């Protein structure tokens, strides 16, 4: 028997990577099995469509009129974040080129229309986190409903077979970082 620490660092890293991928795939499969329920599938498809952008674009367009004093600023921050995040996540998706779960795993099939080819990071989650952070900053009473919606959007992406859990986590981290930078520095 060989002890793990005697195999060399590159073998240890490769084994950890393989275990991570297996665990992540198991989580993705488990969550995707929830699609056996038609009602849950339809709910997740609806939530995912909300995350496509129409709600965010509507808020950006209407905040200056009903949002009071912070309305214009919040709308401008959201528009700038949307543009920065779009460029950043599109470039990252092309560089990483991670196949979506339904391509890499026979047990997963897409439950709604796919907007682009690759999975890392989740653009839906990235935008939901960044926009929710800015909106909750300027309109604190909207915080809990926004974070609930954001969590559902992130969950829907895995349940529908379009992303791995790490895609969602990376998207959330990028969205949090860009929004925090915008709120603190700008």
GIWOKA-V501229 format. One record per pair of residues at least 6 apart in sequence whose C-alpha atoms are under 7 Angstrom apart, sorted by sequence separation. I is the first residue (numbers start at 1). J is the second residue. If there is no record, write none. Layout:
# GIWOKA-V501229
((I;J) (I;J))
This chain:
# GIWOKA-V501229
((35;41) (102;108) (136;142) (157;163) (158;164) (64;71) (101;108) (102;109) (136;143) (158;165) (63;71) (64;72) (102;110) (63;72) (64;75) (63;75) (132;146) (154;168) (60;75) (132;147) (60;78) (100;118) (60;79) (99;118) (100;119) (98;118) (99;119) (97;118) (98;119) (129;150) (98;120) (128;150) (96;120) (93;118) (125;150) (93;119) (93;120) (93;121) (125;153) (125;154) (89;121) (89;123) (122;163) (119;162) (125;168) (129;172) (119;163) (82;127) (122;167) (126;171) (130;175) (134;179) (121;167) (122;168) (125;171) (126;172) (129;175) (130;176) (133;179) (120;167) (121;168) (125;172) (129;176) (112;160) (119;167) (123;171) (126;174) (127;175) (130;178) (111;160) (121;170) (122;171) (126;175) (130;179) (110;160) (111;161) (121;171) (110;161) (109;161) (110;162) (78;131) (108;161) (102;161) (74;134) (101;161) (102;162) (74;135) (101;162) (100;162) (101;163) (100;163) (101;164) (74;138) (45;112) (70;138) (52;124) (51;124) (32;108) (51;128) (29;108) (81;179) (51;153) (47;152) (48;153) (47;153) (48;156) (47;156) (48;157) (44;156) (35;159) (34;159) (32;158) (31;158) (32;159) (31;159) (32;160) (32;161) (28;158) (28;164) (28;165) (24;164) (24;165))
